[in-house]
Amino acid sequence: MTQVVANSTAREDFNMLLLTTFGASALILAAIGIYGLMAYSVQQRTQEMGIRMALGADRSRIRSLVVWHGMRLAIAGVVIGIGAAFGLTRFIASFLFGVKTWDPFVFVTVPVVLSLVALLAVWMPATRASRLDPQQALRIE
């Protein structure tokens, strides 16, 4: 009997494994993309941050400036993603086995995880920006 059940759900199990793999890959690519974007933004704004620090902005203010800039983009993406997920629940239902299309745990957990990954990806360039030496930052052309 166990073999019959395994054979009947094999396709759904494979689809779930495939979607999980794609989802994990998308999460990693999103983190790399956010990190790259923020690292580039910090590099381009080095002189601006040097001027801010020379005029008296403390390191925590510079860090929060970079984090807020990156998290605005990430939160906008999460909101758009939640809207798309609500709109595509009927299509997603054909891929799911034993799971409701409207699962509150998933609709709460996924945005939180994505936001935490984005915060980690933004925090590294923000920390680097807060460690800038104002004199060296102003000399960069």
MDTraj code that builds the backbone (N, CA, C; nanometers):
import mdtraj as md
import numpy as np

residues = "MET THR GLN VAL VAL ALA ASN SER THR ALA ARG GLU ASP PHE ASN MET LEU LEU LEU THR THR PHE GLY ALA SER ALA LEU ILE LEU ALA ALA ILE GLY ILE TYR GLY LEU MET ALA TYR SER VAL GLN GLN ARG THR GLN GLU MET GLY ILE ARG MET ALA LEU GLY ALA ASP ARG SER ARG ILE ARG SER LEU VAL VAL TRP HIS GLY MET ARG LEU ALA ILE ALA GLY VAL VAL ILE GLY ILE GLY ALA ALA PHE GLY LEU THR ARG PHE ILE ALA SER PHE LEU PHE GLY VAL LYS THR TRP ASP PRO PHE VAL PHE VAL THR VAL PRO VAL VAL LEU SER LEU VAL ALA LEU LEU ALA VAL TRP MET PRO ALA THR ARG ALA SER ARG LEU ASP PRO GLN GLN ALA LEU ARG ILE GLU".split()
xyz = np.array([
    [0.0817, -0.1193, 0.0000],
    [0.0000, 0.0000, 0.0000],
    [0.0868, 0.1268, 0.0000],
    [0.1957, 0.1203, 0.0745],
    [0.2861, 0.2352, 0.0804],
    [0.3457, 0.2650, -0.0573],
    [0.3765, 0.1612, -0.1305],
    [0.4324, 0.1773, -0.2649],
    [0.3305, 0.2391, -0.3597],
    [0.2051, 0.2028, -0.3474],
    [0.0992, 0.2578, -0.4320],
    [0.0835, 0.4078, -0.4051],
    [0.0841, 0.4448, -0.2769],
    [0.0731, 0.5869, -0.2412],
    [0.1938, 0.6632, -0.2924],
    [0.3138, 0.6068, -0.2771],
    [0.4362, 0.6728, -0.3246],
    [0.4334, 0.6913, -0.4758],
    [0.3859, 0.5909, -0.5475],
    [0.3769, 0.6026, -0.6935],
    [0.2745, 0.7068, -0.7362],
    [0.1649, 0.7173, -0.6622],
    [0.0605, 0.8115, -0.7015],
    [0.0982, 0.9563, -0.6711],
    [0.1857, 0.9777, -0.5767],
    [0.2269, 1.1150, -0.5425],
    [0.3660, 1.1488, -0.5917],
    [0.4275, 1.0633, -0.6720],
    [0.5646, 1.0858, -0.7166],
    [0.5768, 1.2140, -0.7985],
    [0.4833, 1.2389, -0.8855],
    [0.4904, 1.3596, -0.9701],
    [0.4789, 1.4865, -0.8857],
    [0.3870, 1.4872, -0.7911],
    [0.3712, 1.6041, -0.7044],
    [0.4949, 1.6251, -0.6169],
    [0.5524, 1.5140, -0.5699],
    [0.6742, 1.5241, -0.4897],
    [0.7888, 1.5837, -0.5719],
    [0.7994, 1.5390, -0.6964],
    [0.9037, 1.5939, -0.7827],
    [0.8807, 1.7420, -0.8103],
    [0.7557, 1.7789, -0.8370],
    [0.7241, 1.9204, -0.8591],
    [0.7577, 2.0043, -0.7363],
    [0.7284, 1.9515, -0.6175],
    [0.7589, 2.0240, -0.4951],
    [0.9099, 2.0403, -0.4781],
    [0.9854, 1.9342, -0.5054],
    [1.1309, 1.9428, -0.4969],
    [1.1857, 2.0426, -0.5976],
    [1.1324, 2.0400, -0.7165],
    [1.1765, 2.1311, -0.8212],
    [1.1459, 2.2765, -0.7843],
    [1.0245, 2.3031, -0.7364],
    [0.9886, 2.4393, -0.6967],
    [1.0692, 2.4858, -0.5760],
    [1.0998, 2.3960, -0.4833],
    [1.1828, 2.4310, -0.3680],
    [1.3234, 2.4680, -0.4128],
    [1.3774, 2.3928, -0.5056],
    [1.5109, 2.4228, -0.5583],
    [1.5119, 2.5575, -0.6298],
    [1.4116, 2.5821, -0.7124],
    [1.4038, 2.7106, -0.7813],
    [1.3839, 2.8253, -0.6831],
    [1.3031, 2.8044, -0.5815],
    [1.2809, 2.9080, -0.4805],
    [1.4078, 2.9410, -0.4039],
    [1.4836, 2.8380, -0.3646],
    [1.6102, 2.8613, -0.2941],
    [1.7100, 2.9328, -0.3843],
    [1.7141, 2.8937, -0.5109],
    [1.8035, 2.9612, -0.6061],
    [1.7628, 3.1071, -0.6243],
    [1.6345, 3.1327, -0.6311],
    [1.5863, 3.2705, -0.6455],
    [1.6205, 3.3529, -0.5221],
    [1.6106, 3.2940, -0.4042],
    [1.6456, 3.3648, -0.2815],
    [1.7934, 3.4006, -0.2795],
    [1.8776, 3.3091, -0.3194],
    [2.0221, 3.3350, -0.3236],
    [2.0535, 3.4420, -0.4278],
    [1.9924, 3.4319, -0.5455],
    [2.0169, 3.5326, -0.6495],
    [1.9658, 3.6700, -0.6074],
    [1.8538, 3.6744, -0.5380],
    [1.8019, 3.8027, -0.4892],
    [1.8976, 3.8645, -0.3882],
    [1.9503, 3.7834, -0.2984],
    [2.0457, 3.8352, -0.1991],
    [2.1721, 3.8870, -0.2664],
    [2.2221, 3.8135, -0.3640],
    [2.3415, 3.8576, -0.4363],
    [2.3126, 3.9866, -0.5133],
    [2.1967, 3.9946, -0.5747],
    [2.1598, 4.1152, -0.6500],
    [2.1462, 4.2374, -0.5613],
    [2.0801, 4.2208, -0.4474],
    [2.0649, 4.3342, -0.3550],
    [2.2009, 4.3769, -0.3021],
    [2.2849, 4.2791, -0.2666],
    [2.4190, 4.3122, -0.2175],
    [2.4979, 4.3874, -0.3240],
    [2.4942, 4.3373, -0.4475],
    [2.5681, 4.4027, -0.5557],
    [2.5187, 4.5442, -0.5822],
    [2.3880, 4.5616, -0.5825],
    [2.3308, 4.6942, -0.6052],
    [2.3716, 4.7918, -0.4953],
    [2.3641, 4.7465, -0.3711],
    [2.3978, 4.8355, -0.2602],
    [2.5478, 4.8625, -0.2541],
    [2.6305, 4.7624, -0.2846],
    [2.7752, 4.7845, -0.2872],
    [2.8112, 4.8864, -0.3956],
    [2.7474, 4.8758, -0.5106],
    [2.7718, 4.9717, -0.6180],
    [2.7230, 5.1108, -0.5791],
    [2.6070, 5.1173, -0.5157],
    [2.5527, 5.2460, -0.4723],
    [2.6444, 5.3121, -0.3702],
    [2.6960, 5.2343, -0.2767],
    [2.7890, 5.2890, -0.1768],
    [2.9162, 5.3383, -0.2445],
    [2.9654, 5.2624, -0.3405],
    [3.0864, 5.3035, -0.4123],
    [3.0633, 5.4344, -0.4883],
    [2.9475, 5.4483, -0.5521],
    [2.9177, 5.5689, -0.6278],
    [2.8948, 5.6901, -0.5381],
    [2.8502, 5.6669, -0.4165],
    [2.8176, 5.7770, -0.3250],
    [2.9255, 5.7984, -0.2189],
    [3.0453, 5.7491, -0.2430],
    [3.1530, 5.7600, -0.1443],
    [3.1827, 5.9049, -0.1103],
    [3.1930, 5.9921, -0.2094],
    [3.2219, 6.1333, -0.1821],
    [3.1093, 6.1983, -0.1028],
    [2.9860, 6.1677, -0.1386],
    [2.8727, 6.2233, -0.0645],
    [2.8792, 6.1825, 0.0826],
    [2.9085, 6.0562, 0.1068],
    [2.9159, 6.0095, 0.2449],
    [3.0357, 6.0697, 0.3172],
    [3.1454, 6.0901, 0.2445],
    [3.2606, 6.1578, 0.3037],
    [3.2273, 6.3004, 0.3440],
    [3.1529, 6.3692, 0.2592],
    [3.1116, 6.5072, 0.2918],
    [3.0181, 6.5066, 0.4124],
    [2.9244, 6.4133, 0.4146],
    [2.8328, 6.4044, 0.5288],
    [2.9099, 6.3804, 0.6587],
    [3.0087, 6.2909, 0.6529],
    [3.0870, 6.2617, 0.7730],
    [3.1750, 6.3799, 0.8116],
    [3.2291, 6.4502, 0.7118],
    [3.3107, 6.5676, 0.7412],
    [3.2271, 6.6796, 0.8034],
    [3.0995, 6.6857, 0.7677],
    [3.0117, 6.7886, 0.8238],
    [2.9490, 6.7474, 0.9575],
    [2.9803, 6.6274, 1.0052],
    [2.9365, 6.5907, 1.1390],
    [2.8431, 6.4724, 1.1495],
    [2.8095, 6.4082, 1.0391],
    [2.7217, 6.2903, 1.0478],
    [2.7993, 6.1762, 1.1124],
    [2.7387, 6.1121, 1.2093],
    [2.8080, 6.0012, 1.2745],
    [2.7899, 5.8725, 1.1944],
    [2.8662, 5.7718, 1.2320],
    [2.8683, 5.6455, 1.1572],
    [2.7316, 5.5763, 1.1569],
    [2.6594, 5.5857, 1.2663],
    [2.5286, 5.5202, 1.2701],
    [2.4300, 5.5867, 1.1747],
    [2.4423, 5.7164, 1.1569],
    [2.3542, 5.7886, 1.0633],
    [2.3834, 5.7467, 0.9188],
    [2.5111, 5.7326, 0.8853],
    [2.5494, 5.6885, 0.7499],
    [2.4997, 5.5455, 0.7273],
    [2.5168, 5.4584, 0.8264],
    [2.4721, 5.3203, 0.8143],
    [2.3204, 5.3148, 0.7954],
    [2.2468, 5.3915, 0.8737],
    [2.1007, 5.3885, 0.8606],
    [2.0551, 5.4467, 0.7268],
    [2.1292, 5.5427, 0.6722],
    [2.0968, 5.5984, 0.5406],
    [2.1053, 5.4896, 0.4336],
    [2.2125, 5.4124, 0.4357],
    [2.2312, 5.3074, 0.3350],
    [2.1306, 5.1943, 0.3563],
    [2.1083, 5.1557, 0.4814],
    [2.0138, 5.0471, 0.5094],
    [1.8728, 5.0879, 0.4663],
    [1.8319, 5.2094, 0.4980],
    [1.6980, 5.2553, 0.4620],
    [1.6814, 5.2590, 0.3102],
    [1.7848, 5.3034, 0.2400],
    [1.7780, 5.3090, 0.0933],
    [1.7580, 5.1689, 0.0349],
    [1.8317, 5.0722, 0.0840],
    [1.8197, 4.9362, 0.0326],
    [1.6916, 4.8679, 0.0740],
    [1.6475, 4.8904, 0.1960],
    [1.5274, 4.8239, 0.2445],
    [1.4009, 4.8788, 0.1802],
    [1.4027, 5.0036, 0.1370],
    [1.2867, 5.0561, 0.0628],
    [1.2645, 4.9750, -0.0637],
    [1.3743, 4.9440, -0.1342],
    [1.3631, 4.8622, -0.2558],
    [1.3149, 4.7213, -0.2233],
    [1.3693, 4.6640, -0.1176],
    [1.3322, 4.5274, -0.0807],
    [1.1861, 4.5198, -0.0369],
    [1.1401, 4.6163, 0.0401],
    [1.0010, 4.6156, 0.0865],
    [0.9053, 4.6338, -0.0312],
    [0.9440, 4.7179, -0.1266],
    [0.8603, 4.7336, -0.2466],
    [0.8500, 4.6010, -0.3214],
    [0.9604, 4.5284, -0.3328],
    [0.9581, 4.3979, -0.3983],
    [0.8738, 4.2960, -0.3243],
    [0.8801, 4.2981, -0.1912],
    [0.7994, 4.2056, -0.1109],
    [0.6509, 4.2360, -0.1287],
    [0.6149, 4.3629, -0.1291],
    [0.4736, 4.4001, -0.1459],
    [0.4228, 4.3573, -0.2832],
    [0.5016, 4.3805, -0.3872],
    [0.4625, 4.3381, -0.5219],
    [0.4514, 4.1855, -0.5287],
    [0.5440, 4.1158, -0.4648],
    [0.5408, 3.9697, -0.4638],
    [0.4195, 3.9134, -0.3922],
    [0.3811, 3.9742, -0.2806],
    [0.2621, 3.9287, -0.2086],
    [0.1378, 3.9505, -0.2946],
    [0.1312, 4.0646, -0.3603],
    [0.0178, 4.0906, -0.4490],
    [0.0113, 3.9903, -0.5624],
    [0.1256, 3.9571, -0.6221],
    [0.1286, 3.8585, -0.7299],
    [0.0909, 3.7199, -0.6784],
    [0.1362, 3.6864, -0.5588],
    [0.1033, 3.5551, -0.5019],
    [-0.0465, 3.5425, -0.4769],
    [-0.1086, 3.6487, -0.4258],
    [-0.2539, 3.6445, -0.4067],
    [-0.3251, 3.6304, -0.5410],
    [-0.2750, 3.6981, -0.6419],
    [-0.3385, 3.6926, -0.7733],
    [-0.3212, 3.5592, -0.8435],
    [-0.2160, 3.4854, -0.8117],
    [-0.1870, 3.3604, -0.8821],
    [-0.2179, 3.2357, -0.7999],
    [-0.3003, 3.2477, -0.6974],
    [-0.3264, 3.1317, -0.6113],
    [-0.3926, 3.0162, -0.6860],
    [-0.4795, 3.0444, -0.7810],
    [-0.5439, 2.9353, -0.8558],
    [-0.4434, 2.8603, -0.9420],
    [-0.3505, 2.9322, -1.0028],
    [-0.2473, 2.8674, -1.0844],
    [-0.1533, 2.7860, -0.9962],
    [-0.1174, 2.8396, -0.8820],
    [-0.0267, 2.7707, -0.7904],
    [-0.0926, 2.6449, -0.7342],
    [-0.2233, 2.6451, -0.7203],
    [-0.2953, 2.5305, -0.6628],
    [-0.2735, 2.4034, -0.7430],
    [-0.2506, 2.4142, -0.8725],
    [-0.2302, 2.2943, -0.9535],
    [-0.0958, 2.2279, -0.9245],
    [-0.0013, 2.2990, -0.8627],
    [0.1292, 2.2430, -0.8311],
    [0.1383, 2.1905, -0.6884],
    [0.0423, 2.2212, -0.6050],
    [0.0503, 2.1871, -0.4639],
    [-0.0227, 2.0571, -0.4344],
    [0.0289, 1.9855, -0.3360],
    [-0.0335, 1.8601, -0.2941],
    [-0.0455, 1.8618, -0.1428],
    [-0.1668, 1.8600, -0.0947],
    [-0.1887, 1.8560, 0.0486],
    [-0.1675, 1.9886, 0.1189],
    [-0.1637, 2.0975, 0.0441],
    [-0.1426, 2.2297, 0.1027],
    [-0.2489, 2.3236, 0.0479],
    [-0.3036, 2.4064, 0.1346],
    [-0.4039, 2.5039, 0.0902],
    [-0.3352, 2.6133, 0.0080],
    [-0.4083, 2.6701, -0.0860],
    [-0.3507, 2.7807, -0.1630],
    [-0.3375, 2.9049, -0.0773],
    [-0.4242, 2.9205, 0.0197],
    [-0.4165, 3.0339, 0.1108],
    [-0.3668, 2.9791, 0.2437],
    [-0.2348, 2.9711, 0.2591],
    [-0.1726, 2.9223, 0.3810],
    [-0.1145, 3.0420, 0.4554],
    [-0.1753, 3.0837, 0.5658],
    [-0.1284, 3.2029, 0.6366],
    [0.0174, 3.1924, 0.6814],
    [0.0604, 3.0720, 0.7192],
    [0.1990, 3.0540, 0.7616],
    [0.2965, 3.0919, 0.6498],
    [0.2661, 3.0478, 0.5291],
    [0.3530, 3.0777, 0.4145],
    [0.3480, 3.2262, 0.3795],
    [0.2280, 3.2834, 0.3797],
    [0.2138, 3.4244, 0.3431],
    [0.2734, 3.5186, 0.4473],
    [0.3009, 3.4694, 0.5667],
    [0.3677, 3.5505, 0.6678],
    [0.5175, 3.5205, 0.6701],
    [0.5534, 3.3928, 0.6621],
    [0.6930, 3.3528, 0.6751],
    [0.7788, 3.3972, 0.5574],
    [0.7308, 3.3798, 0.4368],
    [0.8114, 3.4124, 0.3186],
    [0.8500, 3.5610, 0.3131],
    [0.7585, 3.6547, 0.3326],
    [0.8006, 3.7948, 0.3326],
    [0.8987, 3.8279, 0.4459],
    [0.8799, 3.7642, 0.5612],
    [0.9728, 3.7893, 0.6719],
    [1.1120, 3.7373, 0.6370],
    [1.1198, 3.6169, 0.5814],
    [1.2499, 3.5604, 0.5437],
    [1.3153, 3.6452, 0.4348],
    [1.2386, 3.6849, 0.3346],
    [1.2939, 3.7688, 0.2282],
    [1.3426, 3.9031, 0.2824],
    [1.2694, 3.9606, 0.3747],
    [1.3105, 4.0881, 0.4328],
    [1.4373, 4.0723, 0.5158],
    [1.4487, 3.9608, 0.5886],
    [1.5709, 3.9372, 0.6670],
    [1.6918, 3.9135, 0.5769],
    [1.6727, 3.8410, 0.4679],
    [1.7823, 3.8208, 0.3725],
    [1.8230, 3.9539, 0.3100],
    [1.7247, 4.0361, 0.2765],
    [1.7549, 4.1685, 0.2202],
    [1.8278, 4.2552, 0.3222],
    [1.7857, 4.2489, 0.4484],
    [1.8532, 4.3269, 0.5524],
    [1.9978, 4.2837, 0.5675],
    [2.0239, 4.1556, 0.5639],
    [2.1617, 4.1068, 0.5710],
    [2.2424, 4.1525, 0.4503],
    [2.1817, 4.1463, 0.3319],
    [2.2516, 4.1878, 0.2102],
    [2.2779, 4.3377, 0.2083],
    [2.1934, 4.4157, 0.2718],
    [2.2110, 4.5613, 0.2764],
    [2.3055, 4.6010, 0.3901],
    [2.3056, 4.5230, 0.4959],
    [2.3837, 4.5590, 0.6145],
    [2.5343, 4.5603, 0.5860],
    [2.5823, 4.4674, 0.5034],
    [2.7262, 4.4600, 0.4762],
    [2.7783, 4.5858, 0.4054],
    [2.7183, 4.6313, 0.2956],
    [2.7653, 4.7565, 0.2363],
    [2.7438, 4.8772, 0.3288],
    [2.6390, 4.8740, 0.4099],
    [2.6144, 4.9850, 0.5017],
    [2.7241, 4.9928, 0.6073],
    [2.7675, 4.8784, 0.6558],
    [2.8765, 4.8767, 0.7531],
    [3.0051, 4.9277, 0.6894],
    [3.0305, 4.8874, 0.5664],
    [3.1489, 4.9351, 0.4960],
    [3.1408, 5.0863, 0.4748],
    [3.0238, 5.1374, 0.4438],
    [3.0077, 5.2815, 0.4229],
    [3.0289, 5.3585, 0.5527],
    [2.9889, 5.3005, 0.6637],
    [3.0044, 5.3710, 0.7913],
    [3.1490, 5.3722, 0.8388],
    [3.2330, 5.2887, 0.7824],
    [3.3748, 5.2848, 0.8202],
    [3.4626, 5.3722, 0.7312],
    [3.4024, 5.4466, 0.6407],
    [3.4799, 5.5318, 0.5513],
    [3.5576, 5.6373, 0.6289],
    [3.6767, 5.6641, 0.5819],
    [3.7539, 5.7753, 0.6352],
    [3.7179, 5.8983, 0.5517],
    [3.6671, 6.0057, 0.6132],
    [3.6221, 6.1212, 0.5357],
    [3.7307, 6.1811, 0.4460],
    [3.8531, 6.1843, 0.4926],
    [3.9602, 6.2427, 0.4108],
    [3.9855, 6.1603, 0.2854],
    [3.9904, 6.0296, 0.3002],
    [4.0120, 5.9454, 0.1819],
    [3.8920, 5.9471, 0.0892],
    [3.7732, 5.9542, 0.1457],
    [3.6521, 5.9566, 0.0632],
    [3.6461, 6.0836, -0.0208],
    [3.6922, 6.1959, 0.0337],
    [3.6883, 6.3217, -0.0408],
    [3.7959, 6.3277, -0.1479],
    [3.9009, 6.2479, -0.1360],
    [4.0089, 6.2468, -0.2367],
    [3.9755, 6.1599, -0.3564],
    [3.8801, 6.0708, -0.3439],
    [3.8442, 5.9803, -0.4544],
    [3.7789, 6.0616, -0.5661],
    [3.8229, 6.0377, -0.6883],
    [3.7667, 6.1116, -0.8020],
    [3.6598, 6.0323, -0.8692],
])
top = md.Topology()
chain = top.add_chain()
for i, resn in enumerate(residues, 1):
    res = top.add_residue(resn, chain, resSeq=i)
    for name in ("N", "CA", "C"):
        top.add_atom(name, md.element.get_by_symbol(name[0]), res)
traj = md.Trajectory(xyz[None], top)
